[in-house]
Amino acid sequence: MNRKRVVILGATGSIGESALKVARDIPERMEIVGLAAKSNAQKLAAAANEVRPESVCLVDETQIDILRKSLDYQPRIFSGTAGLLQIACLTGADIVLVAIVGTGGLRPALAAIEAGKDLAVASKEILVMAGEIVMREARENGVHVLPVDSEHNAIFQCLEPARVRAARDGGVASPTDIRRIILTASGGPFRETPRAAFDSITPEQALKHPTWNMGPKITIDSATLFNKGLEMIEAHWLFGVEMKRVEVVIHPQSIVHSMVEFTDGSTLAQLSYSNMCFPIQYAVTWPERVPNTLPPLDFSKLSKLEFSTPRYDDFPALNLARRAGETGGTLPAVMNAANEMAVAAFLDQKVRFPEIWRIVEQVMNRHTPVAHPNLDAILRADQWARAQAQGCVQSAER
C-alpha cells in the first residue's frame, strides 16, 4: 500500500483545509509531513497539533512566537520566504501541494521540483506566470505536475486512459488525440445579470458564489470569469494543447467539472459533487483510486444539467486570457498581476466591478512581451504590471 508523504503550502486556506479533511479520511494513504502558512499562526498551530507533521513553516516571522506558544509538541519550525523554500524541499516528502494564492507559490514550487518532489498544483498563478519553465523543469527532473483545480483534475482523469495506453505501448499520450478541452464554468453570481447593472455591483454581492466556497480573490475571479481565463492558460501548459483548442462552457450546476472531446468525436466528462476533496484526493493517490466517505452522485436527485455559451462581450476576461495565452512570454504574468491589483482595489471599494477588466486590458496594452522569459524576467514583468495597475487604480479614483 502506497502511503504518500505530503507537504501542504497554504495550509490555512480553503484548499489547505480540504487537504486536511482528505488526510483524515484516508490516513492509511496520506501522511502530512509539513504544513506552511503565511501569517495565521494560531490556525496553523491548530492544524499542526491535530496532524502532527514533523515540520511547520510560518512566512510572517513576526508571528513565530505565537506559533511556538500555540503548539503542543515540538516540530521543526521554518520561517520567512527562505523557510518556505526549505519546507518545500523536505527530505522524505513525496509530493508538495501548492495552495498559496498569488505569486508566492512560484519559487517554492520550482524548488520542490528541483528537489525531485511531485507537485500538486492548486495555485493557478504558478502555471499562468511560468508554465513553460515549470513544465520544462518537471520533465527534466522526472517529476509529475498533478492538477488540483477541479477542472484540470477532471481533464487529467479524462485523459488517463490515453496515458495508460501510451505507457503500455512504450510512448506518451499525444495531445493530437484531443480535438477540444472544454472547461466548465458556473458563470458566477452574475451569470444572468444585465451588463447595464455591472457598475452597481458591490464586493458583498460578488463574494456570494452560487456553488463554491473559496477565498475572496478566487471568488471575485469567478465573478469576472478571470478565474476561467487563468484556467485556459493552465490547461494549455498542463496538457500541451494550443490555446485555440481550449474552450469554456457555462454549466451552473458545477457537476460536470470539465470535458475532453477527442478527434473521433467522442467526449469524456468527469462528474462529482462540488467538493475540493475529490480532486485533492485523486492528485495525492494517483495513479490509484481509493475508497472514501465523500458522497457519490445521486442521479435521481439531479433534475437537470445545463450548458450555455459564455457572454464574451459582457465578460471580457476570457478574450483577454486567450490573447495572453496565445501571445505567451511575459504577457500572462502581466495579465495575472494586473488582475490581482484590480481585484484588491475592487474589494477595497476603490474601483467599480467593470473596471477590473478595463485595468487589466490597459496594462496588457502597454506591455511589450518578452518571449521565452527566465524567472527573473517573469518576476520583473509581474512587478512592472503591479505598478502600472496601481496607477490605473489611482486614475479611476480621481
ZADOGU-690781 format. One record per residue (C-alpha): residue in one letter; residue number from 1; x, y, z. Coordinates in Angstrom, 2 decimals. Example, Ala and Ser with C-alpha at 12.3 -4.5 7.8 and 13.67 -1.06 7.14 Angstrom:
> a:1:12.30:-4.50:7.80 .
> s:2:13.67:-1.06:7.14 .
// end
This chain:
> m:1:0.00:0.00:0.00 .
> n:2:1.49:3.31:-1.16 .
> r:3:1.24:5.99:1.53 .
> k:4:2.10:9.45:0.24 .
> r:5:4.03:11.88:2.45 .
> v:6:2.63:15.33:1.73 .
> v:7:3.75:18.92:2.38 .
> i:8:0.94:21.50:2.20 .
> l:9:1.88:25.07:1.32 .
> g:10:-1.08:27.31:2.13 .
> a:11:-2.39:25.08:4.90 .
> t:12:-4.78:27.61:6.44 .
> g:13:-6.67:28.47:3.25 .
> s:14:-9.70:26.71:1.80 .
> i:15:-7.61:24.22:-0.22 .
> g:16:-5.42:23.52:2.81 .
> e:17:-8.48:22.85:4.94 .
> s:18:-9.85:20.45:2.33 .
> a:19:-6.49:18.66:2.15 .
> l:20:-6.60:18.17:5.92 .
> k:21:-10.07:16.61:5.53 .
> v:22:-8.71:14.21:2.92 .
> a:23:-5.85:13.25:5.24 .
> r:24:-8.38:12.48:8.00 .
> d:25:-10.48:10.44:5.56 .
> i:26:-7.68:8.27:4.13 .
> p:27:-4.95:8.20:6.83 .
> e:28:-3.59:4.90:5.51 .
> r:29:-2.82:6.58:2.15 .
> m:30:-1.86:10.16:3.11 .
> e:31:0.52:11.39:5.77 .
> i:32:1.08:15.13:6.21 .
> v:33:4.76:15.77:6.97 .
> g:34:4.85:19.54:6.50 .
> l:35:2.44:22.47:6.87 .
> a:36:3.12:26.06:5.80 .
> a:37:1.07:29.23:6.10 .
> k:38:1.60:32.93:5.51 .
> s:39:0.56:34.63:8.76 .
> n:40:-2.25:32.81:10.60 .
> a:41:-0.13:31.38:13.41 .
> q:42:-2.96:30.08:15.58 .
> k:43:-4.79:28.32:12.74 .
> l:44:-1.51:26.76:11.57 .
> a:45:-0.77:25.59:15.12 .
> a:46:-4.26:24.08:15.47 .
> a:47:-3.80:22.11:12.25 .
> a:48:-0.31:21.01:13.27 .
> n:49:-1.49:19.91:16.71 .
> e:50:-4.06:17.69:15.03 .
> v:51:-1.94:16.01:12.31 .
> r:52:1.49:16.49:14.00 .
> p:53:3.72:16.98:10.96 .
> e:54:7.46:16.83:11.51 .
> s:55:7.88:20.40:10.16 .
> v:56:5.86:23.63:10.04 .
> c:57:6.58:26.98:8.41 .
> l:58:5.18:30.46:9.03 .
> v:59:6.22:33.04:6.46 .
> d:60:5.37:36.02:8.71 .
> e:61:8.31:35.98:11.12 .
> t:62:6.61:38.47:13.48 .
> q:63:4.10:35.74:14.41 .
> i:64:6.61:32.99:15.18 .
> d:65:6.34:33.39:18.97 .
> i:66:2.57:32.98:18.76 .
> l:67:3.09:29.81:16.71 .
> r:68:5.58:28.36:19.20 .
> k:69:3.30:29.06:22.17 .
> s:70:0.28:27.54:20.41 .
> l:71:1.97:24.24:19.52 .
> d:72:1.56:21.37:21.97 .
> y:73:4.52:19.43:20.54 .
> q:74:7.93:20.34:19.09 .
> p:75:8.13:20.13:15.31 .
> r:76:10.93:21.68:13.30 .
> i:77:9.90:25.30:12.65 .
> f:78:10.84:27.20:9.49 .
> s:79:10.10:30.88:8.93 .
> g:80:10.18:33.55:6.24 .
> t:81:10.34:33.08:2.49 .
> a:82:13.58:31.12:2.94 .
> g:83:11.76:28.74:5.28 .
> l:84:9.04:28.25:2.67 .
> l:85:11.68:27.06:0.19 .
> q:86:13.16:24.73:2.81 .
> i:87:9.89:23.04:3.75 .
> a:88:9.06:22.65:0.04 .
> c:89:12.20:20.50:-0.28 .
> l:90:11.61:18.45:2.87 .
> t:91:13.57:15.21:2.92 .
> g:92:11.25:12.23:2.74 .
> a:93:8.28:14.13:1.28 .
> d:94:6.79:12.58:-1.85 .
> i:95:4.54:15.39:-3.02 .
> v:96:4.12:19.13:-2.36 .
> l:97:0.63:20.61:-2.56 .
> v:98:0.94:24.28:-3.52 .
> a:99:-2.18:26.16:-2.45 .
> i:100:-0.71:29.65:-2.00 .
> v:101:-2.80:32.44:-3.51 .
> g:102:-0.90:34.78:-5.82 .
> t:103:2.72:34.66:-6.94 .
> g:104:4.17:33.48:-3.62 .
> g:105:3.97:29.81:-4.59 .
> l:106:6.17:30.06:-7.67 .
> r:107:9.64:29.85:-6.14 .
> p:108:8.78:27.07:-3.64 .
> a:109:7.10:25.11:-6.45 .
> l:110:10.25:25.28:-8.56 .
> a:111:12.38:24.40:-5.51 .
> a:112:10.20:21.32:-4.85 .
> i:113:10.56:20.20:-8.48 .
> e:114:14.33:20.64:-8.34 .
> a:115:14.35:18.54:-5.15 .
> g:116:12.58:15.73:-7.02 .
> k:117:9.14:16.15:-5.45 .
> d:118:5.92:15.65:-7.37 .
> l:119:3.85:18.82:-7.44 .
> a:120:0.11:19.06:-6.79 .
> v:121:-0.88:22.48:-8.16 .
> a:122:-3.83:24.39:-6.74 .
> s:123:-2.31:27.84:-7.34 .
> k:124:-3.22:28.95:-10.87 .
> e:125:-0.54:31.63:-10.89 .
> i:126:2.28:29.07:-11.00 .
> l:127:1.36:27.82:-14.47 .
> v:128:-0.12:31.08:-15.73 .
> m:129:3.07:33.02:-14.98 .
> a:130:5.69:30.38:-15.61 .
> g:131:4.05:27.37:-17.27 .
> e:132:6.85:26.98:-19.80 .
> i:133:9.52:26.92:-17.06 .
> v:134:7.55:24.73:-14.62 .
> m:135:6.68:22.04:-17.16 .
> r:136:10.21:22.00:-18.60 .
> e:137:11.76:21.68:-15.12 .
> a:138:9.31:18.90:-14.26 .
> r:139:10.27:16.96:-17.39 .
> e:140:14.00:17.44:-16.77 .
> n:141:13.69:16.34:-13.11 .
> g:142:11.39:13.41:-13.86 .
> v:143:8.56:14.56:-11.59 .
> h:144:4.81:14.82:-12.12 .
> v:145:2.74:18.01:-12.09 .
> l:146:-0.69:16.94:-10.83 .
> p:147:-3.60:19.38:-11.13 .
> v:148:-5.79:20.07:-8.10 .
> d:149:-8.16:22.60:-9.67 .
> s:150:-11.38:20.66:-10.12 .
> e:151:-11.48:21.47:-13.84 .
> h:152:-7.92:20.42:-14.64 .
> n:153:-8.16:17.40:-12.39 .
> a:154:-11.26:16.40:-14.37 .
> i:155:-9.34:16.75:-17.66 .
> f:156:-6.44:14.78:-16.15 .
> q:157:-8.86:11.97:-15.29 .
> c:158:-10.46:12.02:-18.75 .
> l:159:-7.02:11.70:-20.36 .
> e:160:-5.95:8.84:-18.07 .
> p:161:-6.98:6.03:-20.48 .
> a:162:-4.81:7.61:-23.21 .
> r:163:-1.87:7.86:-20.80 .
> v:164:-2.26:4.22:-19.72 .
> r:165:-2.46:3.07:-23.35 .
> a:166:0.59:5.13:-24.30 .
> a:167:2.59:3.82:-21.34 .
> r:168:1.67:0.25:-22.29 .
> d:169:2.86:0.89:-25.84 .
> g:170:6.09:2.48:-24.68 .
> g:171:5.20:6.06:-25.65 .
> v:172:3.48:9.13:-24.24 .
> a:173:-0.10:10.32:-24.59 .
> s:174:-0.30:12.63:-27.60 .
> p:175:-2.20:15.92:-27.50 .
> t:176:-3.00:15.30:-31.17 .
> d:177:-5.71:12.90:-29.93 .
> i:178:-7.52:15.88:-28.41 .
> r:179:-9.87:17.98:-30.50 .
> r:180:-11.03:20.25:-27.67 .
> i:181:-10.57:20.72:-23.96 .
> i:182:-13.84:22.11:-22.59 .
> l:183:-13.61:23.85:-19.22 .
> t:184:-16.89:24.23:-17.38 .
> a:185:-17.70:27.44:-15.51 .
> s:186:-20.52:28.04:-13.07 .
> g:187:-20.88:31.53:-14.53 .
> g:188:-20.57:33.08:-11.08 .
> p:189:-23.21:35.17:-9.30 .
> f:190:-23.77:37.50:-12.30 .
> r:191:-24.33:34.88:-14.99 .
> e:192:-27.76:36.35:-15.77 .
> t:193:-27.16:39.92:-14.58 .
> p:194:-27.64:42.53:-17.37 .
> r:195:-24.46:44.36:-18.40 .
> a:196:-26.13:47.68:-17.54 .
> a:197:-26.22:46.67:-13.86 .
> f:198:-22.50:45.85:-13.56 .
> d:199:-21.48:49.35:-12.36 .
> s:200:-23.58:48.96:-9.22 .
> i:201:-22.22:45.53:-8.21 .
> t:202:-20.78:45.56:-4.67 .
> p:203:-17.97:43.41:-3.25 .
> e:204:-20.51:41.76:-0.95 .
> q:205:-22.60:40.67:-3.93 .
> a:206:-19.55:39.47:-5.85 .
> l:207:-18.35:37.36:-2.90 .
> k:208:-21.57:35.28:-2.90 .
> h:209:-20.58:32.43:-5.21 .
> p:210:-23.51:30.14:-6.11 .
> t:211:-21.73:26.78:-5.77 .
> w:212:-18.16:27.02:-4.37 .
> n:213:-16.84:28.25:-1.02 .
> m:214:-13.48:29.87:-1.79 .
> g:215:-11.21:32.71:-0.69 .
> p:216:-12.07:36.32:-1.68 .
> k:217:-9.58:36.66:-4.59 .
> i:218:-10.65:33.49:-6.40 .
> t:219:-14.33:34.24:-5.70 .
> i:220:-14.07:37.64:-7.40 .
> d:221:-12.17:35.98:-10.25 .
> s:222:-15.10:33.59:-10.63 .
> a:223:-17.48:36.55:-10.80 .
> t:224:-15.44:38.26:-13.56 .
> l:225:-14.61:34.92:-15.29 .
> f:226:-10.89:35.73:-14.95 .
> n:227:-10.72:32.51:-12.97 .
> k:228:-11.72:30.61:-16.10 .
> g:229:-9.34:32.68:-18.22 .
> l:230:-6.45:31.71:-15.97 .
> e:231:-7.57:28.07:-16.22 .
> m:232:-7.45:28.25:-20.02 .
> i:233:-3.76:29.16:-19.86 .
> e:234:-3.17:26.48:-17.22 .
> a:235:-4.73:23.83:-19.47 .
> h:236:-2.55:24.93:-22.37 .
> w:237:0.60:24.17:-20.35 .
> l:238:-0.60:21.17:-18.37 .
> f:239:-1.86:19.20:-21.34 .
> g:240:0.29:20.54:-24.19 .
> v:241:-2.57:21.81:-26.36 .
> e:242:-2.79:25.09:-28.25 .
> m:243:-4.98:27.84:-26.81 .
> k:244:-7.33:27.57:-29.79 .
> r:245:-8.30:24.06:-28.63 .
> v:246:-9.23:25.22:-25.10 .
> e:247:-12.82:26.38:-24.73 .
> v:248:-15.20:27.39:-21.95 .
> v:249:-18.85:26.48:-21.46 .
> i:250:-21.18:27.77:-18.74 .
> h:251:-22.55:24.99:-16.53 .
> p:252:-24.37:26.44:-13.49 .
> q:253:-24.78:23.16:-11.59 .
> s:254:-21.00:22.57:-11.30 .
> i:255:-21.48:18.80:-11.52 .
> v:256:-19.59:18.25:-14.78 .
> h:257:-16.14:19.57:-13.88 .
> s:258:-14.74:19.58:-17.42 .
> m:259:-14.72:17.56:-20.62 .
> v:260:-12.33:16.36:-23.33 .
> e:261:-13.51:15.94:-26.90 .
> f:262:-11.30:13.57:-28.91 .
> t:263:-10.56:13.54:-32.63 .
> d:264:-13.10:10.77:-33.23 .
> g:265:-15.91:12.96:-31.86 .
> s:266:-16.21:11.13:-28.53 .
> t:267:-16.37:13.28:-25.39 .
> l:268:-15.38:12.16:-21.90 .
> a:269:-16.50:14.10:-18.82 .
> q:270:-15.80:13.83:-15.09 .
> l:271:-18.72:14.35:-12.72 .
> s:272:-18.96:14.71:-8.94 .
> y:273:-20.46:16.99:-6.34 .
> s:274:-18.76:20.35:-5.81 .
> n:275:-16.21:19.38:-3.16 .
> m:276:-12.48:20.05:-3.47 .
> c:277:-11.71:16.88:-1.52 .
> f:278:-12.37:14.87:-4.70 .
> p:279:-9.58:16.39:-6.85 .
> i:280:-7.17:16.71:-3.91 .
> q:281:-7.52:13.02:-3.09 .
> y:282:-7.01:11.97:-6.71 .
> a:283:-3.87:14.13:-7.01 .
> v:284:-2.45:12.57:-3.84 .
> t:285:-3.35:8.94:-4.53 .
> w:286:-2.80:8.94:-8.31 .
> p:287:-2.48:6.66:-10.19 .
> e:288:-4.73:4.71:-7.81 .
> r:289:-8.33:5.31:-6.72 .
> v:290:-9.10:4.91:-3.03 .
> p:291:-12.45:4.49:-1.21 .
> n:292:-13.52:7.40:0.99 .
> t:293:-16.51:8.85:2.81 .
> l:294:-17.32:11.51:0.18 .
> p:295:-20.89:11.38:-1.16 .
> p:296:-21.32:9.76:-4.59 .
> l:297:-23.64:11.37:-7.12 .
> d:298:-27.31:10.54:-6.74 .
> f:299:-28.57:10.86:-10.30 .
> s:300:-32.19:10.58:-9.17 .
> k:301:-31.74:13.95:-7.44 .
> l:302:-30.05:15.70:-10.37 .
> s:303:-33.00:17.39:-12.02 .
> k:304:-31.01:18.89:-14.93 .
> l:305:-27.54:19.67:-16.24 .
> e:306:-27.44:22.90:-18.27 .
> f:307:-24.79:24.22:-20.66 .
> s:308:-24.53:27.54:-22.50 .
> t:309:-22.05:29.79:-24.28 .
> p:310:-20.30:32.48:-22.17 .
> r:311:-21.27:36.14:-22.71 .
> y:312:-17.88:37.08:-24.14 .
> d:313:-18.70:40.75:-24.74 .
> d:314:-20.07:41.26:-21.23 .
> f:315:-17.28:39.24:-19.54 .
> p:316:-14.12:40.19:-21.50 .
> a:317:-11.78:38.22:-19.20 .
> l:318:-11.96:35.15:-21.45 .
> n:319:-10.81:37.01:-24.57 .
> l:320:-8.07:38.80:-22.63 .
> a:321:-6.82:35.46:-21.31 .
> r:322:-6.90:33.88:-24.76 .
> r:323:-4.85:36.79:-26.10 .
> a:324:-2.36:36.46:-23.22 .
> g:325:-2.05:32.70:-23.68 .
> e:326:-1.63:32.90:-27.46 .
> t:327:0.97:35.69:-27.20 .
> g:328:2.78:33.91:-24.36 .
> g:329:6.07:35.11:-22.94 .
> t:330:5.59:37.59:-20.12 .
> l:331:2.07:38.68:-21.11 .
> p:332:0.23:36.06:-18.98 .
> a:333:2.23:37.18:-15.91 .
> v:334:1.31:40.80:-16.67 .
> m:335:-2.36:39.92:-17.03 .
> n:336:-2.30:37.96:-13.78 .
> a:337:-0.55:40.71:-11.79 .
> a:338:-2.81:43.47:-13.11 .
> n:339:-5.85:41.38:-12.25 .
> e:340:-4.62:40.81:-8.68 .
> m:341:-4.22:44.56:-8.19 .
> a:342:-7.58:45.36:-9.78 .
> v:343:-9.40:42.75:-7.65 .
> a:344:-7.78:44.12:-4.48 .
> a:345:-8.87:47.64:-5.47 .
> f:346:-12.43:46.45:-6.08 .
> l:347:-12.56:44.69:-2.70 .
> d:348:-11.32:47.95:-1.12 .
> q:349:-14.13:49.76:-2.97 .
> k:350:-11.65:51.92:-4.88 .
> v:351:-12.90:50.86:-8.33 .
> r:352:-16.17:49.56:-9.76 .
> f:353:-16.65:45.97:-10.89 .
> p:354:-16.25:46.52:-14.69 .
> e:355:-13.02:48.45:-14.10 .
> i:356:-11.31:45.17:-13.17 .
> w:357:-11.40:44.22:-16.87 .
> r:358:-10.52:47.73:-18.05 .
> i:359:-7.46:47.97:-15.82 .
> v:360:-6.17:44.57:-16.93 .
> e:361:-6.64:45.44:-20.60 .
> q:362:-4.93:48.83:-20.20 .
> v:363:-1.88:47.25:-18.56 .
> m:364:-1.71:44.46:-21.16 .
> n:365:-1.86:47.05:-23.98 .
> r:366:1.12:48.93:-22.50 .
> h:367:3.31:45.84:-22.21 .
> t:368:5.93:44.67:-24.72 .
> p:369:6.07:40.88:-24.15 .
> v:370:9.37:39.08:-23.69 .
> a:371:9.39:35.66:-25.39 .
> h:372:10.63:32.56:-23.51 .
> p:373:11.45:34.54:-20.35 .
> n:374:13.52:33.26:-17.45 .
> l:375:12.18:33.51:-13.92 .
> d:376:13.76:36.92:-13.28 .
> a:377:12.15:38.36:-16.41 .
> i:378:8.77:36.98:-15.35 .
> l:379:9.07:38.50:-11.88 .
> r:380:10.18:41.86:-13.34 .
> a:381:7.12:41.83:-15.62 .
> d:382:4.96:40.99:-12.62 .
> q:383:6.28:43.95:-10.62 .
> w:384:6.00:46.30:-13.62 .
> a:385:2.38:45.27:-14.14 .
> r:386:1.54:45.86:-10.48 .
> a:387:2.92:49.39:-10.62 .
> q:388:1.04:50.08:-13.85 .
> a:389:-2.20:48.70:-12.42 .
> q:390:-1.78:50.79:-9.28 .
> g:391:-1.54:53.87:-11.48 .
> c:392:-4.73:52.85:-13.28 .
> v:393:-6.48:52.41:-9.93 .
> q:394:-5.42:55.88:-8.80 .
> s:395:-6.64:57.36:-12.09 .
> a:396:-10.00:55.60:-11.67 .
> e:397:-10.35:57.01:-8.14 .
> r:398:-9.93:60.61:-9.30 .
// end
